Amino acid sequence: METRLKNRLYSLLERSGSKANVHFEAFFPGNRFAGGKYHIGSHTITLYLEEIREQCLQLFSSLDLFNEYIEIVFAHEIGHAEDKDLLSLADQLDLAETEIDKLGIALQIEENAWDFAEAVIGNNSQLFQVIKAHSLQPYRDQLLVGA
């Protein structure tokens, strides 16, 4: 990753007030198509650079917006790291008895992170809204199917 982009990301982290650790890897180790992951136990955000590139290509058919895209993904992961309700919501998720309840809690976790990201990014750009909507759509679709 180029130094200038890395500096932009660390600047975003500083602006957010987060003290989360940050790691960069090429690919997500699981079966999901994840651009980033927050680990509660180690208070660590990991960005999966090749996954983020592929997401950007799929959504925009180009890497022209890659720097903005990765900043938005990073801000979202910072949102998880700084979500004061995350532990409680994670506990609720573990205790949820129905799939609908689990989906609703998972959606709330994601919406909380996006709300924080929007405040950190500092604008309500169309790009941000497209990425947010694309990210939340699978949760909303599953809730509709399960309802």
C-alpha positions in Angstrom: 0.0 0.0 0.0 1.3 3.4 -0.9 2.5 5.6 2.0 0.3 8.5 1.1 -2.9 6.4 1.3 -1.7 4.8 4.5 -1.1 8.3 6.0 -4.7 9.3 4.9 -6.1 6.3 6.7 -4.1 6.9 9.9 -5.2 10.6 9.7 -8.8 9.4 9.6 -8.2 7.1 12.6 -6.7 10.0 14.5 -9.6 12.3 13.6 -12.1 9.7 14.8 -10.4 9.6 18.2 -10.1 5.8 18.0 -7.2 4.0 19.6 -7.8 0.8 17.7 -4.9 -1.1 16.3 -4.7 -1.4 12.5 -3.5 -4.2 10.3 -3.4 -4.6 6.6 -3.6 -8.0 4.8 -4.3 -9.0 1.2 -7.2 -11.4 1.6 -9.9 -12.2 4.1 -9.1 -15.7 5.5 -12.7 -16.9 5.5 -15.4 -17.7 2.9 -17.0 -14.2 3.1 -16.1 -11.3 0.8 -15.0 -8.9 3.6 -13.1 -5.7 3.1 -12.5 -5.2 6.8 -13.0 -6.8 10.1 -13.0 -5.5 13.7 -11.9 -7.8 16.5 -13.3 -6.8 19.9 -10.8 -8.8 22.0 -7.7 -7.2 20.6 -9.4 -3.9 19.6 -7.9 -4.4 16.1 -9.2 -3.4 12.7 -7.9 -5.4 9.8 -8.3 -4.2 6.2 -8.2 -6.7 3.4 -6.7 -4.7 0.6 -7.3 -7.1 -2.4 -10.9 -7.7 -1.2 -11.5 -4.0 -1.0 -10.1 -3.6 -4.5 -12.4 -6.3 -5.8 -15.4 -4.7 -4.1 -14.6 -1.4 -5.6 -14.3 -2.9 -9.1 -17.6 -4.8 -8.7 -19.5 -1.7 -7.5 -17.9 0.9 -9.8 -16.3 -1.1 -12.6 -13.1 0.8 -12.0 -10.5 1.6 -9.3 -10.7 5.3 -9.9 -12.5 5.7 -6.6 -10.4 3.2 -4.7 -8.8 5.8 -2.3 -12.2 7.2 -1.3 -13.7 3.7 -1.2 -11.1 2.3 1.2 -11.4 5.4 3.5 -15.2 4.8 3.7 -14.7 1.1 4.5 -12.1 2.0 7.1 -14.4 4.6 8.7 -17.1 1.9 8.9 -14.7 -0.4 10.7 -13.7 2.4 13.1 -17.4 2.7 13.7 -17.5 -0.9 14.9 -14.4 -0.3 17.1 -16.0 2.8 18.7 -19.5 1.5 19.1 -20.3 1.7 22.8 -23.2 -0.7 22.2 -21.3 -3.4 20.4 -20.6 -5.7 23.3 -24.3 -5.6 24.4 -25.5 -6.1 20.8 -23.0 -9.0 20.4 -24.4 -10.6 23.6 -28.0 -10.1 22.3 -27.0 -11.7 19.0 -25.6 -14.7 20.9 -28.9 -15.0 22.9 -31.3 -14.4 20.0 -33.7 -17.2 19.6 -35.0 -16.6 16.1 -33.3 -15.9 12.8 -35.3 -12.7 12.4 -34.0 -11.5 15.8 -30.5 -12.3 14.8 -30.8 -10.4 11.5 -32.3 -7.4 13.2 -29.5 -7.2 15.7 -26.9 -7.7 13.0 -28.5 -4.9 11.0 -28.4 -2.7 14.0 -24.7 -3.4 14.5 -24.0 -2.5 10.9 -26.2 0.7 11.0 -24.4 1.9 14.1 -21.0 1.5 12.4 -22.3 3.4 9.3 -23.7 6.2 11.5 -20.3 6.6 13.1 -18.5 6.4 9.7 -20.8 9.1 8.3 -19.9 11.4 11.2 -16.1 10.7 10.8 -16.1 11.2 7.0 -17.8 14.5 7.7 -20.1 14.6 4.7 -23.1 13.0 3.2 -21.6 12.3 -0.2 -23.3 10.3 -2.8 -20.4 7.9 -2.9 -20.8 7.3 0.8 -24.5 6.7 0.5 -24.0 4.2 -2.4 -21.4 2.2 -0.5 -23.5 2.2 2.7 -26.7 1.2 0.8 -24.8 -1.6 -1.0 -23.4 -2.8 2.3 -26.7 -2.8 4.2 -28.9 -4.3 1.4 -28.1 -8.0 2.1 -29.2 -7.5 5.7 -32.4 -5.8 4.7 -33.1 -8.3 2.0 -32.7 -11.2 4.4 -35.1 -9.5 6.9 -37.7 -9.1 4.2 -37.4 -12.8 3.2 -37.6 -13.9 6.8 -40.6 -11.6 7.7 
